[in-house]
Amino acid sequence: MNIQVAPLAASHFEGLRLALDAVAREKRYLAFTEAPSPSDAYGFYQGILTNDHSHFVALIDGEVSGWCDVLPTHGQARRHVGTLGIGLLPSARHRGIGYLLIQAAISKAQSKGLSRIELTVRVDNANAKALYERVGFKTEGLNVRAFFIDGAFYDAYAMALLQ
């Protein structure tokens, strides 16, 4: 098995959208419950490439198995802030791939001037929270009823990494 972490490229778009869709449909980890349409997703990914934002994919034997990005927030007063997003297919979890992805994404984001990286993680996702803490994220608060999935509310931790 060959595992590689690589910067996003146009050749990854379809595999990335399929991975996003698979993780989203689990309804446990993302704000999405399904991927956007191919045209919307590819337009979004192209914008990441055009603007040289921090976005990496995990490839297992050449297939996209996960991703991590740190995308800038909006507003001049928050130009130092990015938001981290990550997802892994079930077959890629618990192998250290998430750690590799986060390290790559954070490194590039910080090299681009982002000194505060934020994320939100559901309180029932202890594995992800532990990973974020391992790379230095601190819990800053609790967002009550932050997610609403299939008739149920879920709280989420607000976390941040400061450089």
Secondary structure as the mmCIF struct_conf table of DSSP 4:
data_model
#
loop_
_struct_conf.conf_type_id
_struct_conf.id
_struct_conf.beg_label_comp_id
_struct_conf.beg_label_asym_id
_struct_conf.beg_label_seq_id
_struct_conf.end_label_comp_id
_struct_conf.end_label_asym_id
_struct_conf.end_label_seq_id
STRN STRN1 ILE A 3 PRO A 7
HELX_RH_3T_P HELX_RH_3T_P1 ALA A 10 HIS A 12
HELX_RH_AL_P HELX_RH_AL_P1 PHE A 13 ALA A 24
TURN_TY1_P TURN_TY1_P1 ARG A 25 LYS A 27
BEND BEND1 ARG A 28 TYR A 29
BEND BEND2 ALA A 31 ALA A 31
BEND BEND3 THR A 33 GLU A 34
HELX_LH_PP_P HELX_LH_PP_P1 ALA A 35 SER A 37
HELX_RH_AL_P HELX_RH_AL_P2 PRO A 38 THR A 50
TURN_TY1_P TURN_TY1_P2 ASN A 51 ASP A 52
STRN STRN2 SER A 54 ILE A 60
TURN_TY1_P TURN_TY1_P3 ASP A 61 GLY A 62
STRN STRN3 GLU A 63 PRO A 72
BEND BEND4 HIS A 74 GLY A 75
HELX_RH_3T_P HELX_RH_3T_P2 GLN A 76 ARG A 78
TURN_TY1_P TURN_TY1_P4 ARG A 79 HIS A 80
STRN STRN4 VAL A 81 LEU A 88
HELX_RH_3T_P HELX_RH_3T_P3 PRO A 90 ALA A 92
TURN_TY1_P TURN_TY1_P5 ARG A 93 HIS A 94
BEND BEND5 ARG A 95 GLY A 96
HELX_RH_AL_P HELX_RH_AL_P3 ILE A 97 SER A 111
TURN_TY1_P TURN_TY1_P6 LYS A 112 GLY A 113
STRN STRN5 ARG A 116 ARG A 122
TURN_TY1_P TURN_TY1_P7 VAL A 123 ASP A 124
HELX_RH_AL_P HELX_RH_AL_P4 ALA A 126 ARG A 134
TURN_TY1_P TURN_TY1_P8 VAL A 135 GLY A 136
STRN STRN6 LYS A 138 ILE A 149
TURN_TY1_P TURN_TY1_P9 ASP A 150 GLY A 151
STRN STRN7 ALA A 152 LEU A 162
#
